[in-house]
Amino acid sequence: MNVRERLERLSALMDEISDMSQKTDKLKAEQEQIKRQVLKYCRENEMDRVSASGVTVTIGERPLARVAPDKWPEFWAWAVLTSNTGVMQKRVTDVRLHDLAIEGVVLPAYVTLETTDKINVTRSTK
């Protein structure tokens, strides 16, 4: 297989992946629609669980908090003032911080870098 043939094959694969991605998006949309229908059925019939065809759906509640985008500085100040900083997610971009250190950027003394084991698990199809 020469380079032109490889590029043609690469192009065909990219097209196929794009088509599959579009199909996946449509399937996910249908799945969400069905979930909403099942949720509606459960709410109307005062049920919190339904099961059929090997699928079990359990309905519950999940708390969700939203902060108006322009109020984040005020909210952060409130969290600090009331010692409730635990309500905030404390996340950093680990890889980027490692990259900055490798590039010679001096990180604040309170930032420590370390590595941990990473395990990937995949499930084979049936």
C-alpha positions in Angstrom: 0.0 0.0 0.0 1.6 3.3 -1.1 1.1 6.7 0.7 -1.7 7.8 -1.6 -3.6 4.5 -0.8 -3.0 4.9 2.9 -4.3 8.5 2.8 -7.4 7.4 0.9 -7.9 4.7 3.5 -7.4 7.2 6.3 -9.9 9.6 4.7 -12.4 6.7 4.4 -11.9 5.8 8.0 -12.4 9.4 9.1 -15.7 9.5 7.1 -16.8 6.3 8.7 -15.9 7.5 12.2 -17.8 10.7 11.6 -20.9 8.8 10.4 -20.7 6.5 13.5 -20.4 9.5 15.7 -23.5 11.1 14.2 -25.3 7.8 14.7 -24.1 7.6 18.3 -25.4 11.1 18.9 -28.8 10.2 17.5 -28.9 7.0 19.6 -27.9 8.9 22.8 -30.7 11.5 22.1 -33.2 8.7 21.7 -31.9 7.1 24.9 -32.4 10.3 26.8 -35.9 10.7 25.4 -36.8 7.3 26.6 -35.3 8.0 30.0 -37.5 11.1 30.3 -40.6 9.1 29.3 -39.8 6.4 31.9 -39.2 9.2 34.5 -42.6 10.7 33.6 -44.3 7.3 33.9 -42.7 6.7 37.3 -43.7 10.1 38.6 -47.3 9.8 37.3 -47.6 6.3 38.9 -45.7 7.2 42.1 -43.1 4.5 41.4 -39.4 4.8 42.1 -38.3 1.6 40.3 -39.3 -0.2 37.2 -37.7 -3.3 35.6 -38.1 -5.2 32.4 -36.0 -7.0 29.7 -33.0 -7.0 32.0 -33.1 -3.3 32.5 -33.8 -1.7 35.9 -34.5 2.0 36.3 -34.4 3.5 39.7 -35.7 7.1 40.2 -34.3 9.3 42.9 -33.4 12.9 43.5 -30.0 14.5 43.2 -29.3 17.9 44.7 -28.1 20.5 42.3 -26.8 23.9 43.2 -26.3 26.7 40.8 -24.5 30.0 41.3 -25.2 33.0 39.1 -22.1 33.5 37.0 -21.6 37.1 38.0 -21.9 36.1 41.7 -18.9 33.7 41.9 -16.5 36.1 43.6 -19.2 36.9 46.2 -20.0 33.2 46.7 -16.3 32.4 47.1 -16.0 35.2 49.7 -19.1 33.8 51.5 -17.6 30.3 51.5 -14.3 31.5 53.0 -16.0 33.9 55.5 -18.3 31.1 56.8 -15.6 28.4 56.7 -17.6 26.4 54.1 -14.9 26.2 51.4 -15.7 22.4 51.3 -18.6 23.3 49.0 -16.2 24.3 46.3 -14.4 21.8 44.1 -10.7 22.2 44.5 -9.3 21.0 41.2 -6.1 21.7 39.3 -4.9 20.5 36.0 -2.3 18.0 37.0 -0.7 17.3 33.7 -0.4 21.0 32.9 1.3 21.7 36.2 3.7 18.9 35.6 4.4 20.4 32.1 5.0 23.8 33.6 7.5 22.5 36.0 9.3 20.6 33.3 9.4 23.8 31.3 11.1 25.5 34.2 8.2 27.6 35.6 8.6 28.0 39.3 5.4 26.9 41.0 4.2 28.2 44.3 5.8 26.5 47.3 2.4 25.1 48.4 2.0 23.1 45.1 3.5 19.7 45.3 3.9 17.4 42.3 3.8 13.6 42.5 2.8 10.7 40.4 0.5 7.8 41.1 -0.2 4.5 39.4 -2.8 4.6 36.6 -4.8 1.5 35.8 -7.0 1.3 32.7 -9.6 -1.4 32.6 -11.6 -2.3 29.5 -14.4 -4.7 29.1 -14.5 -7.0 26.1 -17.7 -7.2 24.2 -19.9 -10.2 24.5 
